[in-house]
Amino acid sequence: SYPLHPPRKPREARTAHFGALRTPAVFVHGTRDGFGTVVELDAARAGIPVATTLLVAEGAGHDLGRGARGRVRLTALAGQILDALRALLGEPAGRP
């Protein structure tokens, strides 16, 4: 999860450098992330001049579900992240 801004302070954006990014990236963002919404992240990604993709973690916070209750979700999410990265780079999904 990228901290777009401090919690409850959306005017303090941490995205000024996004226009200088030159590496394709997969963003993984929880729908309950206090550091920015999925909509805010989508808008910020528009300022990145290289390919990016967004993987939404439904119900996850900024930590994406670490802790006892989130371990199963994180294991499944790891595979989704890898597949999203492979797709972004033009490689086939699934195990090598």
C-alpha positions as semicolon CSV with decimal commas, in nm:
position;residue;x (nm);y (nm);z (nm)
1;S;0,000;0,000;0,000
2;Y;0,131;0,341;-0,089
3;P;0,063;0,610;0,174
4;L;-0,088;0,879;-0,050
5;H;-0,130;1,116;0,243
6;P;-0,142;1,103;0,624
7;P;-0,470;0,961;0,759
8;R;-0,750;1,220;0,745
9;K;-0,519;1,473;0,572
10;P;-0,582;1,430;0,198
11;R;-0,440;1,776;0,120
12;E;-0,092;1,659;0,230
13;A;-0,028;1,448;-0,080
14;R;0,287;1,238;-0,103
15;T;0,276;1,201;-0,479
16;A;0,483;1,491;-0,617
17;H;0,747;1,247;-0,745
18;F;0,501;1,024;-0,936
19;G;0,567;1,205;-1,266
20;A;0,935;1,109;-1,242
21;L;0,874;0,736;-1,195
22;R;1,008;0,521;-1,479
23;T;0,954;0,167;-1,349
24;P;0,628;-0,021;-1,412
25;A;0,455;-0,088;-1,082
26;V;0,176;-0,289;-0,926
27;F;-0,009;-0,102;-0,654
28;V;-0,194;-0,312;-0,398
29;H;-0,444;-0,108;-0,200
30;G;-0,694;-0,199;0,069
31;T;-1,045;-0,058;0,056
32;R;-1,011;0,042;0,424
33;D;-0,669;0,211;0,393
34;G;-0,659;0,530;0,599
35;F;-0,370;0,665;0,391
36;G;-0,589;0,709;0,084
37;T;-0,884;0,564;-0,102
38;V;-0,879;0,345;-0,410
39;V;-1,023;0,640;-0,606
40;E;-0,743;0,868;-0,483
41;L;-0,480;0,610;-0,579
42;D;-0,632;0,569;-0,924
43;A;-0,614;0,946;-0,977
44;A;-0,252;0,957;-0,856
45;R;-0,154;0,667;-1,085
46;A;-0,270;0,875;-1,382
47;G;0,033;1,099;-1,323
48;I;0,281;0,813;-1,362
49;P;0,419;0,805;-1,718
50;V;0,480;0,428;-1,725
51;A;0,247;0,130;-1,702
52;T;0,092;0,063;-1,363
53;T;-0,185;-0,159;-1,243
54;L;-0,399;-0,158;-0,932
55;L;-0,496;-0,464;-0,734
56;V;-0,771;-0,386;-0,482
57;A;-0,770;-0,580;-0,154
58;E;-1,134;-0,574;-0,049
59;G;-1,180;-0,502;0,322
60;A;-0,806;-0,462;0,390
61;G;-0,645;-0,170;0,563
62;H;-0,303;-0,018;0,502
63;D;-0,130;-0,329;0,636
64;L;-0,327;-0,543;0,386
65;G;-0,439;-0,773;0,664
66;R;-0,126;-0,870;0,851
67;G;-0,192;-1,043;1,180
68;A;-0,361;-1,363;1,280
69;R;-0,690;-1,301;1,100
70;G;-0,529;-1,177;0,779
71;R;-0,269;-1,446;0,713
72;V;-0,489;-1,655;0,485
73;R;-0,592;-1,345;0,290
74;L;-0,227;-1,243;0,251
75;T;-0,130;-1,584;0,115
76;A;-0,401;-1,561;-0,151
77;L;-0,316;-1,198;-0,218
78;A;0,050;-1,284;-0,278
79;G;-0,048;-1,504;-0,574
80;Q;-0,274;-1,231;-0,712
81;I;0,008;-0,978;-0,683
82;L;0,247;-1,206;-0,868
83;D;-0,009;-1,265;-1,144
84;A;-0,072;-0,888;-1,173
85;L;0,301;-0,822;-1,200
86;R;0,343;-1,089;-1,465
87;A;0,052;-0,944;-1,664
88;L;0,199;-0,594;-1,637
89;L;0,530;-0,724;-1,770
90;G;0,362;-0,926;-2,044
91;E;0,440;-1,267;-1,899
92;P;0,194;-1,557;-1,863
93;A;0,015;-1,593;-1,530
94;G;0,058;-1,892;-1,304
95;R;0,358;-2,073;-1,168
96;P;0,681;-2,081;-1,372
